[in-house]
Amino acid sequence: MPTGVQKELYVLRRRPAYEKFVDSSFRTIAISMASMVALILVAILIVVFWGSLESMGRYGWKFLVTSNWNPVDDEYGVLTAIYGTAITSLLSLLIAIPLGVGTAIFITESFIPTRAKNIIGVMIELLAAIPSVVLGLWAIFVMEPFLRPLLSFLYIYFGWIPFFSTQPMGPGMTPAILILVVMILPIITAISRDSLNQVPISLRQAAYGVGATRWSTIINVILPAAISGIAGGVLLALGRAMGETMAVTMIIGNSNNFSWSLLGPGNTIAAMLANQFGEADGTQVSSLYYAAFILMVITLAVNIISQWMVKRLSLKY
């Protein structure tokens, strides 16, 4: 019997009552769960927005372009935290992308034996499972002292550049950037690896069949075919970097004095919330809500852009 006729008979057959009940129940549960996620997100956004109304009315847009954070005089500005959030996230992403995608290529394209690839894959997954507070302690006691001579070298010989104009004395922006690289590297690597593994083997064979080299095949065939998934992983890692709290709080220095320097202490919105919310009162609470609302808006904008980019790249490739 033809396949089309079989499908038609399956659709037209009389279905048992329990089957209809299971289908309708599953549909109801799926819609309810999806709606619940949307409602929780909207509820969080409303609560944060409501809490920030006092600060919005008092400071307005000035809150975004000033860096003075003085609870004694009730003067607040979040420019330092916005700059710190943006610069740490973007620079950590610039470092993590070649490392993550390169590692994914290394463990998917048969450069090493299968057993070694499996070991590296497990190590990457274990790196993602390390708690952020442990990474923060490692950054304080191991990474920062190890980096200080190099950072001092940058200050001594390139201190005339604004980004290296502060003498490194301990926690600062650069250690925070590097600890974020460690935290987002497993995300980029894992998603890139899955995207590369999903590229049909026929594409590789076709490229080799017309005389392409291994690296030519990787650059011109495999990476374009997997670019939408890789881009999604990169932007997901960007969202993680922007919202990371504990490890960054422990190593960034938590200074609200604005400086372009990457060698000195700084701050991020998430770190500022973690440090001050427990002891804040009065207008400071509303200002922290205002900062949290700004972070949520930035994060939502990143997610919207990521969805648009993934869709565009999927259609192109």
N, C-alpha and C positions, 0 to 999 in steps of 0.2 A: 504494500500500500504506500502511495507517495507520502513524503514527509508533510507537505502542505495539508493533505487530507487528514492526516493524523492530528495535526495541530488544531484544525477546525473542529474535529470530533471532540478533542479534549476541551476546547472552549465551550462547546454546545452541550456537553454531558451534564447530567444532573449531579451537582456536588452535594456530598453529605453535609448535614447541619453542623457537625463538629468542625469540618474543614472551613466552612464559612465563618464560624465563630473564631477560629484561630486566626484567619486572615484579617478579619475586622479588628480583633483585639490587638494584633501586631501593628496594624495601621494606626490605631488610636494611641498606643503606647509610643510609637515612633514620633507621631506628631506632637504628643504631650512633652516628650523629652526634648525635642528640638525647640519647642516653644518655651520650655523652662529655661534653657540656656540663654535664649534671647531676652527673656524677662529678667533673669538675674543680672545680665549685662546692663540692661536699661536701668534696673533698680540701683545698681552700684553707681552708674553715671549720675542718676538723679540725686542720690544721697551726697555724693562728692560735690556736685554743683550747688546743692542747697547749702551745704556747709561753707562754701566759698563765697556766698552772696555778699556777706558783710565786707570781706576784703575786696571783692570786685567793686563794690560801691565806693569804698574809701580810697582805693589806689588806682583802679582802672587799668589802662594799658601801661601806666608808669611802672607797675609791678614787674612787667616783663623786661624793662630796659634799665633798671637800676639794680645795683648789687649790694646796697646797704641793708643789712639784716640786724636790727637793733631792737630786741624786745623791751629794753628799758624805755626807749622813746617811742615805741610803737611805730617804727619805720621799717618797712620790709620791701625787699626786691629780690627777684629770683634769677637775675641775669647770670650770676656766677654758676648757679646750679644748672641752668639751661646749657650754658657753654660747656660745662664739665660733662653733662650727659651726652651732648652731641659729639664732642671731640673724643671722648673715651670710646663711645660706641663705634664711630666711623673709623677711627684709626685701628681699633682692635679688629674690625671687620676687614680692613685692607690687609692686615697681616695674616688673618686666619683664612682668607679665601684661597690664596695660592697654596698654603700648607694643607688645608682640608681637601681641596679638589685634587692636589697633587698626590696626597696620600690615598685618596679614593681610586685614582688612576693606577697607582702603584699596586694596590691589592686586588684590582679587578682585571688587569690586562696581562696576567701570567708572566710578570717579571721575576717572580720568586715562586718556589714550590707551594703547593696548596696548603700544606701544614703550616708553613710560615705565615701565609696569608691569614689563616684562621686565628693564629696566635695574635697577630697584629690587630685583627678585628675585635677579638675579645678584650685586648688591652684598651682599645679606644672606647668600647662600651663600659669598661670599668672606670675609665677616666670620667665619663659622664655621671657615674654613680657616686663620685666623691662629694660629700657635703660641702657647701660653699664656705662654711665656717672653718673647715679643715684647710681648704685652699687659702683662706685668708690668713690663717696662722702660718702656713708654709710661706706665703708671700712676705709676712713680717719678719720671720726669723731666718729664712733661707734666701729667697729671691732678692729682696731689697738690699741686704748687705752684699750679696754677690754683684749686684748691678751698680752699687754706689761708685766704685772707681771709674767705670765707664761713663756714668752720668757726670761725674766730676770732670772727666776729660772733655766732655761736650761743653760743660760750662766754662772751663778755662780757655779753650781754643775757639769756641763758637758762641760765647756769651753775648756777642754783639747782635746776634739774631734774637728777636723777641721770644721765640719759642724755647730758647735755651738760656734765658737771662737770669734765672734764679739758681742760686747755689743749692745743690741737693743736700738736705740734712736729715732725710728719713723718708717717711711715707709721702707719696706725691702722685701726680697724674700718670707718670710713666709706669710705675709698678702697677697701678690700677688698670692701665691699658693692657699690660702683659698678662695680668691674671684673668682679664676678660677673654683674652685670646685662648688661654687654657680652657676656659669654661665653654666657649662657643665652638671650639675646634671639633669636639665629638659630634655636635649637631650637623655641622657642614659636611664632615667626613661621612657620617652614616647615611644622610639623605643623598649625597652625591654618589656614594657607593651603590645604593639601591637604584638610583636613576640610571647609572651606567650599566648595571646588571640587566636592566629591562630593555636595553637596546637590542633589537633582534640580531642574532648571530649572522643572519643572511647579509646584513649591511657590512659587517666586517669581511665576510667572505667575498662579497662583490668588490669591495675596495682592494683587497689583496689580489683578486682575479684580474684587475686592470693594471696591476703593477705598482700599487701604492705601498709605501713603506709603513712600518708600524706607527711611527710618530705622525706621518701624514694622515694615516687612517684615524688616529686618535684626535688630531686637531681638526681635520676637515670633515669627518664623518660622525664619529662617536660623540664628541662633545656637543656639536650642534643638535644631534638627535636627543641628547639628554639635558639640554640647556634649560628647559622649563622647570624640570624637577630640581636642578641645581640652584636656579634662581629662587625657587620657593624655599629651599633650605637656607640659602644665604639671608633672605629677608626674615625668615623665622629666627635665625641666629641674631639678627639685628634687634628684633624685638626683645629677645632674651637679654642682650647686652644692655639695652636701655633700661630695663626693669630690674637688673641685678642689684641686690641690696647688701647682703651681709659681707661678702668678700670685699666689695668695693669700699664699704664703710670702714672696714678694718685697715685698709692700706692707702686710701686716697688722701688722708690728712684732714678732711672735713673743715676746710677753711672757706669762709664766705667773702674773703678779699679777692676781688677780681684780678686775674693776671693771665697774660697770654702764654706764660711759660709752662712747658710740659714737665719741667724738673721740680717745680715747687708744689705745695699742697693745693688741693682744689676741692670741689664738691660736686655731687650729682643730686638730682631731685630725689631719687630713691634713698640715697644715703642721708640726705637732710631729713626726710620723713622718719627714717628709722632712728635717727639720733635725737630728734626734738619732740616728736609727737607725745611721748609718754609724760613729759614734764611741761608741756605747753599749756597756756590758759589765755583767756581773753581773745584779743585780736590775733594773736600768734596762731591759735588753733585754726581760725578762718583762713589765715594766710597759708598755712600748711595744706588745708583743703584746696585752696586756689592752686598751689603748686602741684598737688596730686591731680587736679582736674586738667592742668596743662599737660602733665605726663600722659594721662589717659587719651587726650586729644591727639598728641603726637603719636602714641602707639597705635591708635585706631587709624590714623592717616597712613602710617607705615603698612598696616595690614591691608588697607584698601589699595594702596599702590602696588603691594606685592601680588594681590589677586589680579589686578589689571595686567601687570607685567607677565605673570605666569600664563594668563589667558592669551595675551598677544604673542608670546613666544611659542605657545602650543599651536596656535594657528599658523605661525610662520614656518615652523619646522615639523 
